[in-house]
Amino acid sequence: MITISRRAAAVQPFLAMDVMAAAAAKARAGTDVVRMEVGQPSAPAPRAVIAAAQGALATGRVPYTEALGLPALRARIARDYAERHGVSVSPERVVITTGSSAGFVLAFMSLFDAGARVAVPQPGYPAYRSILTALDLVPVPMVLRAEDRFAPTAALLRETHARSPVSGALVMSPANPSGTVITEAALRDLCTAAHSLGLPLISDEIYHGLSYGQPTVTALRFDPDAVVINSFSKYHCMTGWRVGWMVVPETLIRPIERLAQNLYISAPYLSQVGALAAFEATEELDAVRDGYARNRAILLDALPDLGLGRVHPADGAFYLYADVANLTNDAADFCRRMLHEAHVAATPGLDFDPDLGSHHVRFSFAGSEAECREAVARLRRWLG
C-alpha cells in the first residue's frame, strides 16, 4: 500500500495555481476569461533574450553548467548591483538558481536545521510556508499591520522573536500579494534588528524593477551578510525560463554549491544564456513596466466604485490586494463565482493569509491594458 509522507500531507495547495487550472479549463471550453489570478507577465521575454537562446541552441549542444551558474552571468549580476544599487558584490557570491523557488530551498536548507522556526510575513507568498513545512521547518507569521503600511518592521520582528524565538527571518519588497514596498529607512532598521538579534535575514527582491514612485532598495546596502533572492521571472518577463539568482555570504557559497550539485546539478543552460542578454533589454522592459503602471491606475480608479477600494499600498509588483469583507466573508467562493459568472479569474486571499485571507482577493494587473479595462467592465456588470 502506498502511503503519503507526513511532509507532503502537510503542504497546502497553491490556490493561485488551482484557479489558473480552472480558468484554463474554461478557456479550453471556449469561454473568454480575463486572467488576473497569477503573477505572470503577459509580455514575452525580450527580443535579445530570445535571440541569444536561439543562437545558443543553433550550436546543437545544450550542456550542464557549473552548479553555481555561468561565470559570465554571475559577473553581470554582480555588476548590476554596483550600477543599480551602489553595492559591491563579488561574482563568487552570486548563485544562479532554477528560478527563485530553488533559491528558497537552498537558503532554507543551508541556514536552518529541522525544527527551526523562521519568521515570514502574513499576508505573504504562500510557498514560503509550504517550502519551510516540507523541509521540517516551522513558519512563524509576522502579522502585518495597517499602521506599518502592511510592511514588516524592526519592531514587528522583535515582537515576533520575543513571543517565541525564531532562527531567522524572511522579508519581501515589493511584496506579494500587495505590492507594498518596505521603505529605505524601515529596511535599514529591519537589517539592524536582525543583526542585533543574531538572526540571518533572507530578502526576497524578485519584484525589483517594478515600482511606481516608491524606490526599491536591496537589503545588501545595510547588511552585506543578508541572503538576497531574485529572479528573471518578473521584471525580465522570463517566468517559464526558470532562472533566478541568490547573493549569499562567503561562508554559504560552498555549502550551497554542494546542495545545488546534488539537488539540481545546474540551472538550465539556455535560460542562463538568455538571462545574460536580458541586461541589454532595459528599454524594452521599462516599457512593459509602464504598461503595468497604466493598468494599476485603471484599477485604482475603478475599484472603489465597485466596492473593492480598500487595498494595501500597491507601491510595486503588479498586484492589488483588495479587502472584500463588505461583499463576502468567503473569498474562495467569491472568486469561484467571479470566474464562472463574470469570467474574471483572481486569487482568494487564503493563499496568502490563513487567518484573514477569507476577506481578501488578489488581482494581478500584469496583462494588457485592454484586458484590464475589460475586467473592470465585467466586474461592474457582475457587481451591479
C-alpha positions as CSV (number, residue, x, y, z in Angstrom):
1,M,0.0,0.0,0.0
2,I,1.3,3.4,-1.0
3,T,1.3,5.9,1.9
4,I,1.8,9.7,1.7
5,S,4.6,11.2,3.6
6,R,3.8,13.5,6.5
7,R,5.7,16.3,4.8
8,A,3.6,16.0,1.6
9,A,0.4,15.8,3.5
10,A,1.2,19.0,5.5
11,V,1.8,21.1,2.4
12,Q,-1.3,23.2,1.5
13,P,-2.4,23.7,-2.2
14,F,-1.3,26.8,-4.0
15,L,-4.7,28.3,-4.7
16,A,-3.5,30.6,-7.4
17,M,-2.4,27.6,-9.4
18,D,-5.7,25.9,-8.7
19,V,-7.6,29.0,-10.0
20,M,-5.2,29.0,-13.0
21,A,-6.2,25.5,-13.8
22,A,-9.9,26.2,-13.5
23,A,-9.6,29.3,-15.7
24,A,-7.6,27.4,-18.3
25,A,-10.3,24.7,-18.4
26,K,-13.0,27.3,-19.0
27,A,-10.8,28.8,-21.8
28,R,-10.3,25.4,-23.4
29,A,-14.1,25.0,-23.4
30,G,-14.4,28.3,-25.3
31,T,-15.1,30.8,-22.6
32,D,-13.2,34.1,-22.8
33,V,-11.6,34.6,-19.4
34,V,-9.7,37.7,-18.2
35,R,-6.7,36.2,-16.4
36,M,-5.8,38.1,-13.2
37,E,-5.0,35.1,-11.0
38,V,-1.3,34.5,-11.4
39,G,1.8,36.7,-11.1
40,Q,2.9,36.2,-14.7
41,P,3.8,38.9,-17.2
42,S,1.7,38.7,-20.4
43,A,4.6,40.3,-22.3
44,P,7.1,37.9,-24.0
45,A,10.7,37.6,-23.0
46,P,12.8,40.5,-24.5
47,R,13.9,40.1,-28.1
48,A,17.5,39.9,-27.1
49,V,16.8,37.1,-24.7
50,I,15.1,35.0,-27.4
51,A,17.8,35.7,-29.9
52,A,20.6,34.7,-27.5
53,A,18.9,31.5,-26.7
54,Q,18.2,30.7,-30.3
55,G,21.8,31.4,-31.1
56,A,23.0,29.0,-28.4
57,L,20.5,26.4,-29.4
58,A,21.8,26.5,-33.0
59,T,25.1,25.1,-31.9
60,G,23.3,21.9,-31.1
61,R,24.8,21.5,-27.7
62,V,22.9,22.4,-24.5
63,P,25.1,21.3,-21.6
64,Y,25.1,21.4,-17.9
65,T,26.8,24.5,-16.4
66,E,28.8,24.8,-13.2
67,A,26.4,24.3,-10.2
68,L,26.7,27.9,-9.2
69,G,26.0,29.1,-12.8
70,L,27.7,30.6,-15.8
71,P,30.6,32.8,-14.7
72,A,29.7,35.5,-17.2
73,L,26.1,35.7,-15.8
74,R,27.3,35.8,-12.2
75,A,29.7,38.6,-13.1
76,R,27.0,40.5,-14.9
77,I,24.6,40.3,-11.9
78,A,27.4,41.5,-9.6
79,R,28.0,44.4,-11.9
80,D,24.3,45.3,-11.8
81,Y,24.4,45.6,-8.0
82,A,27.1,48.2,-8.4
83,E,25.4,50.1,-11.2
84,R,21.8,50.0,-9.8
85,H,22.3,50.0,-6.1
86,G,25.9,51.2,-5.5
87,V,26.7,48.0,-3.7
88,S,29.9,46.0,-4.2
89,V,29.2,42.3,-4.7
90,S,31.8,39.7,-5.6
91,P,30.7,37.5,-8.5
92,E,31.7,34.5,-6.4
93,R,28.8,35.3,-4.0
94,V,26.2,35.1,-6.8
95,V,24.5,31.8,-7.2
96,I,22.3,31.1,-10.3
97,T,19.2,29.1,-9.4
98,T,16.3,27.3,-11.1
99,G,14.0,30.2,-10.5
100,S,13.7,31.9,-7.1
101,S,11.9,28.7,-5.9
102,A,15.2,26.8,-5.9
103,G,16.8,29.8,-4.2
104,F,14.4,29.5,-1.2
105,V,15.1,25.8,-0.9
106,L,18.9,26.3,-1.0
107,A,18.6,29.2,1.5
108,F,16.5,27.3,4.0
109,M,18.5,24.1,3.8
110,S,21.8,25.9,4.2
111,L,20.8,28.1,7.1
112,F,18.4,26.0,9.2
113,D,18.2,22.6,10.8
114,A,15.0,20.6,11.1
115,G,12.6,22.1,13.6
116,A,14.0,25.7,13.3
117,R,11.4,28.5,13.4
118,V,11.5,31.1,10.6
119,A,9.6,34.4,10.7
120,V,7.7,35.1,7.5
121,P,5.3,37.9,6.6
122,Q,1.5,37.4,6.7
123,P,-0.1,38.0,4.3
124,G,2.8,36.7,2.2
125,Y,3.8,34.4,-0.6
126,P,2.3,31.0,0.3
127,A,5.3,29.0,-1.0
128,Y,7.4,30.4,1.9
129,R,5.2,28.4,4.4
130,S,4.9,25.4,2.2
131,I,8.6,25.0,1.4
132,L,9.5,25.5,5.1
133,T,6.9,22.9,6.1
134,A,8.2,20.4,3.5
135,L,11.7,20.8,4.9
136,D,10.6,20.2,8.5
137,L,10.9,23.8,9.4
138,V,8.3,25.9,11.2
139,P,6.9,29.1,9.6
140,V,6.2,31.7,12.2
141,P,3.8,34.5,11.0
142,M,4.8,38.2,11.3
143,V,1.3,39.6,11.1
144,L,1.5,42.8,9.1
145,R,-0.3,45.9,10.4
146,A,-2.1,48.8,8.7
147,E,-0.2,51.3,10.8
148,D,3.0,50.0,9.3
149,R,1.6,50.2,5.7
150,F,1.3,46.4,5.8
151,A,5.1,46.0,5.6
152,P,7.4,44.2,8.1
153,T,9.2,46.4,10.6
154,A,12.0,46.0,13.1
155,A,9.5,46.3,15.9
156,L,7.4,43.5,14.5
157,L,10.4,41.3,14.1
158,R,11.5,41.9,17.7
159,E,7.9,41.3,18.9
160,T,7.7,38.0,17.0
161,H,11.1,36.9,18.3
162,A,10.2,37.8,21.9
163,R,7.0,35.8,21.9
164,S,8.8,32.6,20.8
165,P,12.4,32.8,19.5
166,V,13.0,32.3,15.8
167,S,16.2,31.2,14.0
168,G,15.8,33.6,11.1
169,A,13.5,35.9,9.2
170,L,12.3,36.4,5.6
171,V,11.0,39.7,4.2
172,M,9.8,40.7,0.7
173,S,9.8,44.0,-1.1
174,P,7.9,44.8,-3.2
175,A,5.5,42.3,-1.6
176,N,3.2,39.5,-3.0
177,P,0.2,39.8,-2.6
178,S,0.1,43.5,-2.0
179,G,2.9,45.2,-3.9
180,T,3.9,47.1,-0.8
181,V,7.5,48.3,-0.7
182,I,9.5,48.4,2.5
183,T,10.8,52.0,2.8
184,E,14.6,52.5,2.8
185,A,14.5,53.6,6.5
186,A,12.3,50.6,7.5
187,L,14.6,48.2,5.7
188,R,17.7,49.6,7.3
189,D,16.0,49.2,10.7
190,L,15.0,45.6,9.9
191,C,18.5,44.7,8.9
192,T,19.9,46.3,12.1
193,A,17.3,44.5,14.3
194,A,18.0,41.1,12.6
195,H,21.7,41.6,13.1
196,S,21.3,42.6,16.8
197,L,19.2,39.5,17.4
198,G,21.7,37.3,15.7
199,L,19.2,36.2,13.0
200,P,20.0,35.6,9.4
201,L,17.9,37.8,7.1
202,I,16.6,36.5,3.8
203,S,15.4,39.3,1.5
204,D,13.1,38.3,-1.4
205,E,13.6,41.0,-4.1
206,I,12.1,39.3,-7.1
207,Y,9.9,42.3,-7.9
208,H,12.7,44.8,-8.0
209,G,12.5,46.9,-11.2
210,L,8.7,47.1,-10.8
211,S,7.7,50.1,-8.6
212,Y,5.6,53.2,-9.1
213,G,7.2,56.2,-7.3
214,Q,8.5,54.3,-4.3
215,P,12.2,53.4,-4.7
216,T,13.3,49.8,-4.0
217,V,16.5,49.2,-2.1
218,T,18.4,46.0,-1.7
219,A,19.0,44.6,1.8
220,L,22.7,44.3,0.8
221,R,23.0,48.0,1.3
222,F,22.5,47.6,5.0
223,D,23.6,44.0,5.6
224,P,26.3,42.5,3.5
225,D,25.5,39.1,5.0
226,A,21.9,39.2,4.0
227,V,20.8,36.3,1.8
228,V,19.1,38.0,-1.2
229,I,16.9,36.1,-3.6
230,N,15.9,37.4,-7.0
231,S,14.6,36.2,-10.3
232,F,14.4,36.9,-14.0
233,S,10.7,36.0,-14.0
234,K,9.0,39.2,-13.1
235,Y,10.7,42.4,-14.4
236,H,12.5,40.5,-17.1
237,C,9.4,38.6,-18.3
238,M,11.0,35.2,-18.1
239,T,8.7,33.1,-15.9
240,G,8.9,29.8,-17.8
241,W,12.6,30.1,-18.3
242,R,13.1,29.1,-14.6
243,V,16.2,31.1,-13.9
244,G,16.9,33.2,-10.8
245,W,19.8,34.1,-8.5
246,M,21.0,34.5,-4.9
247,V,23.6,36.7,-3.3
248,V,25.0,34.9,-0.3
249,P,27.7,35.4,2.4
250,E,31.0,33.8,1.6
251,T,30.5,31.2,4.3
252,L,27.5,29.9,2.5
253,I,29.0,29.6,-1.0
254,R,30.4,26.1,-0.7
255,P,27.5,24.6,1.3
256,I,25.0,26.0,-1.3
257,E,27.2,24.7,-4.1
258,R,27.2,21.2,-2.6
259,L,23.4,21.3,-2.2
260,A,22.9,22.6,-5.8
261,Q,25.2,20.0,-7.2
262,N,23.1,17.2,-5.7
263,L,19.6,18.7,-5.9
264,Y,19.6,20.4,-9.3
265,I,23.1,20.0,-11.0
266,S,22.6,23.4,-12.5
267,A,20.0,25.9,-13.8
268,P,19.1,25.4,-17.5
269,Y,21.9,26.5,-19.8
270,L,19.7,28.1,-22.4
271,S,17.9,30.1,-19.7
272,Q,21.2,31.4,-18.4
273,V,22.3,32.4,-21.8
274,G,19.1,34.3,-22.3
275,A,19.3,35.9,-18.8
276,L,22.7,37.3,-19.7
277,A,21.1,39.1,-22.7
278,A,18.3,40.4,-20.5
279,F,20.5,43.1,-19.1
280,E,20.7,44.7,-22.6
281,A,16.9,45.0,-22.8
282,T,16.2,47.7,-20.2
283,E,14.3,50.0,-22.6
284,E,12.0,47.2,-23.7
285,L,11.4,46.0,-20.2
286,D,10.8,49.5,-18.8
287,A,8.1,49.9,-21.5
288,V,6.4,46.8,-20.1
289,R,6.6,48.2,-16.6
290,D,5.0,51.5,-17.8
291,G,2.1,49.4,-19.1
292,Y,1.7,47.9,-15.6
293,A,1.6,51.4,-14.2
294,R,-1.3,52.3,-16.5
295,N,-3.2,49.1,-15.5
296,R,-2.6,49.9,-11.9
297,A,-4.1,53.4,-12.4
298,I,-7.1,52.0,-14.2
299,L,-7.8,49.6,-11.3
300,L,-7.2,52.1,-8.5
301,D,-9.6,54.5,-10.2
302,A,-12.3,51.9,-10.8
303,L,-12.3,49.6,-7.9
304,P,-13.7,52.0,-5.2
305,D,-16.9,52.3,-7.2
306,L,-17.2,48.5,-7.3
307,G,-16.9,48.2,-3.5
308,L,-13.3,47.0,-3.8
309,G,-11.5,50.2,-2.9
310,R,-9.8,49.1,0.3
311,V,-6.4,47.8,-1.0
312,H,-3.0,47.5,0.6
313,P,-0.4,50.1,-0.6
314,A,0.4,49.0,-4.1
315,D,3.8,50.5,-4.4
316,G,5.3,47.9,-6.8
317,A,5.0,44.4,-8.4
318,F,1.7,44.0,-10.3
319,Y,-0.9,43.2,-7.7
320,L,-3.8,44.8,-5.8
321,Y,-4.8,43.1,-2.6
322,A,-8.4,44.1,-2.0
323,D,-10.5,43.8,1.1
324,V,-13.8,42.3,0.1
325,A,-15.3,41.9,3.6
326,N,-18.2,44.3,2.6
327,L,-19.1,41.9,-0.2
328,T,-18.4,38.4,1.3
329,N,-16.8,36.5,4.1
330,D,-15.8,33.7,1.8
331,A,-13.2,35.0,-0.7
332,A,-12.8,31.5,-2.2
333,D,-16.5,31.2,-3.1
334,F,-16.4,34.9,-4.3
335,C,-13.5,34.0,-6.7
336,R,-15.3,30.9,-7.9
337,R,-18.4,32.9,-8.7
338,M,-16.4,35.7,-10.3
339,L,-14.8,33.2,-12.6
340,H,-17.9,31.3,-13.6
341,E,-20.3,34.3,-13.7
342,A,-18.1,37.2,-14.7
343,H,-15.4,35.3,-16.4
344,V,-12.7,37.1,-14.4
345,A,-10.1,35.0,-12.7
346,A,-8.5,36.2,-9.4
347,T,-6.9,34.6,-6.4
348,P,-8.6,34.3,-3.0
349,G,-6.6,35.7,-0.1
350,L,-6.4,32.4,1.8
351,D,-3.4,31.6,-0.3
352,F,-1.6,34.5,1.4
353,D,-3.2,34.7,4.8
354,P,-4.7,31.6,6.5
355,D,-6.3,33.8,9.2
356,L,-7.8,36.9,7.4
357,G,-7.5,35.9,3.8
358,S,-11.2,34.9,3.5
359,H,-11.9,38.6,3.3
360,H,-9.3,39.4,0.6
361,V,-8.8,38.9,-3.1
362,R,-5.6,39.4,-5.1
363,F,-5.9,40.9,-8.6
364,S,-2.8,40.7,-10.9
365,F,-2.6,43.5,-13.4
366,A,0.2,42.0,-15.4
367,G,-1.9,41.6,-18.5
368,S,-2.6,44.1,-21.3
369,E,-4.4,47.4,-20.9
370,A,-7.3,46.1,-23.0
371,E,-7.7,43.1,-20.7
372,C,-7.6,45.3,-17.6
373,R,-10.3,47.6,-18.9
374,E,-12.4,44.5,-19.9
375,A,-12.0,43.1,-16.4
376,V,-13.3,46.3,-14.9
377,A,-16.3,46.3,-17.3
378,R,-17.2,42.7,-16.4
379,L,-16.8,43.3,-12.7
380,R,-19.1,46.4,-13.0
381,R,-21.8,44.4,-14.7
382,W,-21.4,41.5,-12.2
383,L,-21.4,43.5,-9.0
384,G,-24.1,45.8,-10.2
